[in-house]
Amino acid sequence: TVFFTSGTTAQAKAVLHDHAALAISARRLAPCFGLTPSDAWWSHMPLFWSGGFVLGALTPLAGGARVVLHESVRPASALRLLRSERCTAMAGWHQGAALLELAEFRPSDLVLRKG
């Protein structure tokens, strides 16, 4: 897999990651999150980024979980998707406060238990 990265200040460059390194990372992370086939992992992170690819796609698959991708995260649409897909796990969301501030948000609506 090739990811393009610039760090924080440099020109973007191609960085090659081999299959084994990505698969090993995912297999090591899945038990840390306690992922099982009964989980649905909500991912909003871009898959072109190594963190989004490993955490957002490979880690749930390594644990047997279902992957629920969200292309454009807005609080109301995120809440609808989390409810409809009955997501149980996610990696942190920096916009989480906006979700919690929605008038229609009720803690009982969500079944998130990991992440």
Secondary structure in CASP SS format (residue, H / E / C, confidence):
PFRMAT SS
TARGET T0000
AUTHOR 0000-0000-0000
METHOD secondary structure of the structure
MODEL  1
T C 1.00
V E 1.00
F E 1.00
F E 1.00
T E 1.00
S C 1.00
G C 1.00
T C 1.00
T C 1.00
A C 1.00
Q C 1.00
A C 1.00
K E 1.00
A E 1.00
V E 1.00
L E 1.00
H C 1.00
D C 1.00
H H 1.00
A H 1.00
A H 1.00
L H 1.00
A H 1.00
I H 1.00
S H 1.00
A H 1.00
R H 1.00
R H 1.00
L H 1.00
A H 1.00
P H 1.00
C H 1.00
F H 1.00
G C 1.00
L C 1.00
T C 1.00
P C 1.00
S C 1.00
D C 1.00
A E 1.00
W E 1.00
W E 1.00
S E 1.00
H C 1.00
M C 1.00
P C 1.00
L C 1.00
F C 1.00
W C 1.00
S H 1.00
G H 1.00
G H 1.00
F H 1.00
V H 1.00
L H 1.00
G H 1.00
A H 1.00
L H 1.00
T H 1.00
P H 1.00
L H 1.00
A H 1.00
G C 1.00
G C 1.00
A C 1.00
R E 1.00
V E 1.00
V E 1.00
L E 1.00
H C 1.00
E C 1.00
S C 1.00
V C 1.00
R C 1.00
P H 1.00
A H 1.00
S H 1.00
A H 1.00
L H 1.00
R H 1.00
L H 1.00
L H 1.00
R H 1.00
S H 1.00
E H 1.00
R C 1.00
C C 1.00
T C 1.00
A E 1.00
M E 1.00
A C 1.00
G C 1.00
W C 1.00
H C 1.00
Q C 1.00
G H 1.00
A H 1.00
A H 1.00
L H 1.00
L H 1.00
E C 1.00
L C 1.00
A C 1.00
E C 1.00
F C 1.00
R C 1.00
P H 1.00
S H 1.00
D H 1.00
L C 1.00
V C 1.00
L C 1.00
R C 1.00
K E 1.00
G C 1.00
END
